[in-house]
Amino acid sequence: MKDIAVIDGATQPRARGALRIGVGPRGLTALRQSGALKALFPHRGSDQVVLVNTAGGITGGDRFGVVLEVAPGARLTVTTQAAERAYAAQPDETGQIEIDARVSGELCWLPQETIIFDRSRLSRQMRVDMDAGARVLWCEQICFGRLARGETLRDVRFRDRVEIRRGGRAVYLDGLDLTGDVFATLDRPAVAAGGRAMASLVLAGPDAAEHLAAVRALLPATGGASMLGADVLVARIVAADGYDLRVALAAILRRLSGRDLPAVWRS
């Protein structure tokens, strides 16, 4: 019998997960998954995949990586089984998520919200390389604690980066860094004016400008949308909580994706 590794009191188990998905015009072309990250395909012949983190959340020292490949003429819609949770971590340990996508067809990145808990440490980065004529709909939601449970965020480190490039040229670069007393930061009028949830949305594709007026009409008073060039639409929404944020996003995402939201959003 092989020796069983002993974990001492100073060492905590850490989650690892890796996933690679490739799709072509006729469906799945590649699938490789390991560790705590799994892919579910709820409907035969559908372009939708649901990501599942079997670790139940992310804490310091966890590492997750996703690689997506969408061939010409193919479409992939990616969502998550539930909200992702960034849990409390040791001060010197940071959980990491990296997503890399190569898109020649159409990618809809529509995960459910990420919930940030007090004392969490999370670094997340998404890189998208798209071809000319490709279409990318990207949306991320962040909820800062759970208001119904009276949670506060006074000690947090959260770093978020997004890069979308077409032909090697950046069409969208964004970054968010929040440290320390996040609620005090969100309370500032120029930041979120007391909002506890926010979303960023990008549509990069030849039809982006066609949707600008409709998106603006659907946005709440705490949201805004504009064009970055002729074919990149960007929108942001701040909301009081995660429920109000999801309500505000639902009609917009249906409009931009051309179909209803994934069923897991309604479960």
URPEMO-V795700 format. One record per run of one state. SS is the DSSP state (@ for helix, = for strand, . for the rest). FROM is the first residue (numbers start at 1). LEN is the number of residues. If there is no record, write none. Layout:
SS;FROM;LEN + SS;FROM;LEN
This chain:
.;1;15 + =;16;9 + .;25;2 + =;27;9 + .;36;1 + =;37;4 + .;41;7 + =;48;6 + .;54;4 + =;58;1 + .;59;4 + =;63;8 + .;71;4 + =;75;6 + .;81;3 + =;84;3 + .;87;1 + =;88;1 + .;89;6 + =;95;9 + .;104;2 + =;106;5 + .;111;3 + =;114;3 + .;117;3 + =;120;11 + .;131;4 + =;135;10 + .;145;2 + @;147;3 + .;150;6 + =;156;11 + .;167;2 + =;169;12 + .;181;1 + @;182;5 + .;187;10 + =;197;8 + .;205;3 + @;208;11 + .;219;4 + =;223;5 + .;228;4 + =;232;8 + .;240;2 + @;242;16 + .;258;5 + @;263;4 + .;267;1
